[in-house]
Amino acid sequence: MDATVAAEARERLKKWIEETRQILGTLPEIVEPDTSASERATAAEREIERLKKEVEDLRKENLQLRGEKDEITQAMGHIAQKLGLAPRKSPFERSAPAPVEPPRAHEPPRP
């Protein structure tokens, strides 16, 4: 082997050895589990469970309130019936104005 070729081979070998040391130095960080990611995942799972429980509680409360609303509606209907009032379906419902009949074409207008 020529001296320059041997010197170049030694330099490449030194460079590869140094790169290998750097790579091996980072292996423990890569191989070890990321505890912060694990902790965040665990916290997210706890939050999901808490939110599921809250949603279920809200659904139960919604059903209860709908039942109470129906009972109140029924009671108000009985009260209105005893008072002789016609109950409306909605508090926003408006009574329609009486229809206006158009004048008939064959009758002359009245003076």
C-alpha positions as CSV (number, residue, x, y, z in Angstrom):
1,M,0.0,0.0,0.0
2,D,1.2,3.4,-0.8
3,A,1.8,5.8,2.1
4,T,-0.9,8.3,1.0
5,V,-3.5,5.6,0.5
6,A,-2.7,4.2,4.0
7,A,-2.9,7.7,5.5
8,E,-6.3,8.3,3.9
9,A,-7.6,4.9,5.1
10,R,-6.5,5.7,8.7
11,E,-8.3,9.1,8.5
12,R,-11.5,7.5,7.2
13,L,-11.2,4.8,9.9
14,K,-10.7,7.5,12.7
15,K,-13.7,9.4,11.3
16,W,-15.9,6.3,11.3
17,I,-14.8,5.4,14.9
18,E,-15.6,8.9,16.1
19,E,-19.1,8.8,14.4
20,T,-19.7,5.4,15.9
21,R,-18.9,6.7,19.4
22,Q,-21.3,9.6,18.9
23,I,-24.0,7.2,17.7
24,L,-23.4,4.8,20.6
25,G,-23.5,7.7,23.0
26,T,-27.1,8.6,21.9
27,L,-28.3,5.0,22.1
28,P,-29.3,5.1,25.8
29,E,-31.5,8.2,25.1
30,I,-33.1,6.4,22.2
31,V,-33.6,3.1,23.9
32,E,-34.9,4.4,27.2
33,P,-38.6,5.0,27.3
34,D,-39.6,8.7,27.3
35,T,-41.1,9.1,30.7
36,S,-42.6,12.5,30.0
37,A,-44.5,11.1,27.0
38,S,-45.7,8.3,29.2
39,E,-46.8,10.7,31.9
40,R,-48.6,12.8,29.4
41,A,-50.4,9.8,28.0
42,T,-51.4,8.7,31.4
43,A,-52.7,12.2,32.3
44,A,-54.6,12.2,29.0
45,E,-56.2,8.9,29.8
46,R,-57.3,10.1,33.2
47,E,-58.8,13.3,31.6
48,I,-60.7,11.1,29.1
49,E,-62.2,9.0,31.9
50,R,-63.1,12.2,33.8
51,L,-64.8,13.7,30.7
52,K,-66.7,10.5,30.0
53,K,-68.1,10.5,33.5
54,E,-69.0,14.1,33.2
55,V,-70.8,13.5,29.9
56,E,-72.7,10.6,31.4
57,D,-73.7,12.7,34.4
58,L,-74.9,15.5,32.1
59,R,-76.9,13.0,30.0
60,K,-78.6,11.8,33.2
61,E,-79.3,15.3,34.3
62,N,-80.7,16.2,30.8
63,L,-83.1,13.2,30.9
64,Q,-84.2,14.2,34.4
65,L,-84.8,17.8,33.4
66,R,-86.7,16.8,30.3
67,G,-89.0,14.6,32.5
68,E,-89.5,17.5,34.9
69,K,-90.3,19.8,31.9
70,D,-92.9,17.3,30.7
71,E,-94.5,17.1,34.2
72,I,-94.7,20.9,34.4
73,T,-96.2,21.1,30.9
74,Q,-98.8,18.6,31.8
75,A,-99.6,20.4,35.1
76,M,-99.9,23.8,33.3
77,G,-102.2,22.1,30.8
78,H,-104.5,20.9,33.7
79,I,-104.4,24.4,35.2
80,A,-105.3,26.0,31.9
81,Q,-108.1,23.5,31.4
82,K,-109.5,24.3,34.9
83,L,-109.4,28.0,34.1
84,G,-111.0,27.5,30.8
85,L,-108.0,28.7,28.8
86,A,-106.8,27.0,25.7
87,P,-103.1,26.1,26.3
88,R,-100.6,27.0,23.5
89,K,-98.0,24.6,22.4
90,S,-95.2,27.1,22.7
91,P,-94.8,30.5,24.5
92,F,-93.5,31.8,21.2
93,E,-96.6,30.7,19.3
94,R,-98.7,33.6,18.1
95,S,-102.4,33.4,17.3
96,A,-103.1,33.9,13.7
97,P,-105.1,37.0,12.7
98,A,-108.5,36.4,11.3
99,P,-108.4,35.9,7.5
100,V,-109.6,38.8,5.5
101,E,-111.9,37.9,2.7
102,P,-111.3,39.7,-0.6
103,P,-114.2,41.5,-2.1
104,R,-116.2,39.5,-4.7
105,A,-115.7,40.4,-8.3
106,H,-119.3,40.2,-9.3
107,E,-120.6,42.5,-6.6
108,P,-120.3,46.3,-7.2
109,P,-118.6,48.2,-4.4
110,R,-120.8,49.7,-1.8
111,P,-121.1,53.5,-1.7
